[in-house]
Amino acid sequence: MLKDAERYNYILEKSGLSKKDFADSLGLSLSMNYQIISGRLKPPRDLLEKLSKVHNVNLHWFITGEGSPGLDDDTVQIDLVQIELMDQEVAAGSGIEAQDYPEKRTFQVPRSLISPYKPDKLLAVYVSGDSMIDEHINDGDIAIYYPNLKDRNGIYVVSVWNTLLVKRVDFDTQNKALILISANPAYEPRRFSGADLEDLRIAGRVLACVYRV
């Protein structure tokens, strides 16, 4: 029976991707990817879900070694798309002053990561800080968001007094208020209502996060 590292390496080989591109396709840092490849780290549950979604892996095979890997006999082709990345950080913490004209470039992600949204409608920014660690959004990650989308409670890029933040936003429609909530108990929730709402702007809803490239 194959061990986790051997199964993981088998998927990497079948993908036809470099180690860096394979790590990017799963939202992993290169160091974490190396630890799994070398057998030093057991793949966490959220990574198994990404292996299944992005690379069509049969998780029963991966966990037990029984049955088929679920991969095609030929190299698995991953549909990569380009997203505009602004050279601007948003704070998962106290706040970072927004830049008027941040530099822009593009980076690639699997289309499945953002489906059903169109890549040319999305933007991405770097995350700085630790206030969203319990949502698996860490310092140095890239947050992909849909500009101006604010359809329900969720994680958003917001601007408060010209500082950018990534927070969970709860819409209290009954009391006409917004609550910014961190995913780290070290940070208190912040409530905005009345005139304070004029100082808050929702840039867009976060759809996914990947490690910095």
C-alpha positions in Angstrom: 0.0 0.0 0.0 1.4 3.4 -0.9 2.0 5.9 1.8 0.6 9.5 1.7 3.9 11.0 0.4 4.1 8.4 -2.3 0.5 9.0 -3.4 1.1 12.8 -3.3 4.2 12.5 -5.4 2.3 10.3 -7.9 -0.3 13.0 -8.3 2.4 15.6 -8.7 4.1 13.5 -11.4 0.8 12.9 -13.2 -0.1 16.6 -13.2 2.8 17.5 -15.4 3.4 20.6 -13.4 6.6 21.9 -11.7 6.7 21.7 -7.9 6.0 25.4 -7.7 3.1 25.4 -10.1 1.6 22.3 -8.3 1.9 24.0 -5.0 0.3 27.1 -6.4 -2.6 25.1 -7.8 -3.4 23.9 -4.2 -2.7 27.2 -2.5 0.4 25.8 -0.7 3.7 27.4 0.1 6.7 25.8 -1.4 8.0 24.8 2.1 4.7 23.1 3.0 4.6 21.4 -0.4 8.2 20.1 0.2 7.2 18.7 3.7 4.4 16.7 2.2 6.5 15.5 -0.7 9.2 14.3 1.8 6.7 12.7 4.1 7.4 15.0 7.0 3.9 16.4 7.0 0.6 14.6 6.6 -1.8 16.4 4.2 -4.5 18.2 6.1 -8.2 17.7 5.4 -8.6 21.0 3.5 -5.7 20.0 1.2 -7.4 16.6 0.5 -10.5 18.5 -0.6 -8.4 20.6 -3.0 -6.7 17.5 -4.4 -10.1 16.1 -5.2 -11.5 19.3 -6.7 -8.5 20.6 -8.6 -6.8 17.3 -9.7 -9.7 14.9 -9.7 -8.2 12.7 -7.1 -10.2 9.8 -5.6 -9.9 10.6 -1.9 -10.8 7.0 -0.9 -7.7 5.8 -2.8 -5.6 8.6 -1.3 -6.6 7.8 2.3 -6.7 4.0 2.1 -4.7 3.1 -1.0 -7.6 1.1 -2.2 -9.3 1.4 -5.6 -8.3 3.7 -8.5 -6.5 7.1 -8.1 -9.3 8.6 -10.1 -6.8 10.4 -12.5 -6.9 10.0 -16.2 -4.3 7.7 -17.7 -2.8 10.7 -19.5 -1.4 13.8 -17.9 -4.0 15.8 -16.0 -4.5 19.2 -17.7 -5.2 22.1 -15.4 -7.1 25.1 -16.8 -5.1 28.1 -15.5 -6.5 31.6 -15.7 -4.9 35.0 -15.1 -6.1 37.4 -12.4 -5.0 41.0 -12.0 -2.9 41.3 -8.8 -2.4 44.8 -7.2 0.8 45.5 -5.4 -1.2 46.6 -2.4 -1.5 44.9 1.0 -4.8 44.6 2.9 -4.4 44.2 6.7 -5.6 41.2 8.6 -5.0 43.3 11.6 -5.1 47.0 12.4 -5.1 48.4 8.9 -2.9 49.6 6.0 -3.3 52.9 4.3 -4.7 52.5 0.8 -2.5 53.4 -2.2 -4.1 55.7 -4.8 -2.4 54.0 -7.8 -0.9 50.6 -6.8 1.2 48.8 -9.4 -0.5 45.8 -11.1 0.6 42.5 -12.5 -1.1 39.2 -13.2 -0.8 35.7 -11.7 -2.2 32.3 -12.5 -4.7 30.2 -10.6 -6.7 27.1 -11.5 -10.1 28.1 -13.1 -11.8 25.7 -10.7 -10.6 27.9 -7.7 -12.7 30.9 -8.9 -15.5 29.1 -10.8 -18.2 30.2 -11.8 -16.7 33.8 -11.8 -14.8 35.2 -14.8 -11.2 35.9 -14.1 -11.2 39.3 -15.9 -13.9 40.5 -13.4 -11.7 39.7 -10.3 -8.9 41.4 -8.5 -6.3 40.2 -6.0 -4.3 41.8 -3.2 -1.7 40.7 -0.6 -2.8 40.0 3.0 -0.7 41.3 5.9 -1.4 40.3 9.5 -2.9 37.5 11.6 -6.4 38.6 12.4 -8.0 36.0 10.0 -5.9 33.0 10.8 -8.9 30.9 11.9 -10.3 31.4 8.4 -7.0 30.0 7.0 -6.1 33.5 5.7 -2.5 34.0 6.8 0.1 36.7 6.5 1.5 36.8 3.0 -1.5 35.1 1.3 -3.2 36.6 -1.8 -6.9 37.3 -1.4 -8.9 37.1 -4.6 -12.1 39.2 -4.5 -15.0 40.2 -6.7 -15.2 44.1 -6.7 -18.4 45.6 -5.3 -20.0 42.2 -4.6 -21.8 42.4 -1.2 -24.6 40.0 -1.4 -24.4 38.3 2.0 -22.4 37.9 5.2 -18.9 36.7 4.4 -15.3 37.7 4.1 -14.6 41.0 2.4 -11.9 43.5 1.5 -13.1 46.8 3.1 -11.8 50.3 3.3 -12.1 52.1 6.6 -10.9 55.7 6.9 -8.7 55.1 3.9 -7.1 51.9 5.4 -7.6 48.5 3.8 -8.7 45.5 5.8 -9.8 41.9 5.1 -12.5 41.0 7.6 -15.7 39.0 8.0 -18.6 41.4 7.4 -22.0 40.8 9.1 -24.8 42.9 7.7 -27.3 43.9 10.4 -30.0 45.1 8.2 -32.6 45.5 10.9 -30.4 48.0 12.8 -28.7 49.4 9.6 -25.3 48.5 10.8 -22.2 46.6 9.7 -20.0 44.5 12.0 -16.4 43.8 11.1 -15.3 40.5 12.7 -11.8 39.0 12.9 -11.1 35.3 12.9 -8.7 35.7 15.8 -9.8 36.2 19.4 -7.1 38.8 19.9 -9.1 41.3 17.8 -12.4 42.7 19.0 -15.4 43.1 16.5 -16.0 46.6 15.2 -19.5 47.9 14.7 -20.4 50.7 12.2 -23.8 52.4 12.2 -25.2 55.9 11.5 -22.6 58.5 10.4 -19.8 56.0 10.9 -21.0 54.1 7.8 -19.8 57.0 5.7 -16.2 56.1 6.6 -16.6 52.4 5.5 -16.6 51.1 1.9 -16.8 47.5 0.8 -14.3 46.8 -2.0 -15.6 43.3 -2.7 -16.2 39.8 -1.4 -13.3 37.5 -1.0 -13.8 34.3 -3.1 -10.5 32.5 -2.4 -7.0 32.9 -0.9 -3.7 31.4 -2.2 -0.2 31.6 -1.0 2.0 34.5 -2.1 3.7 33.9 -5.5 
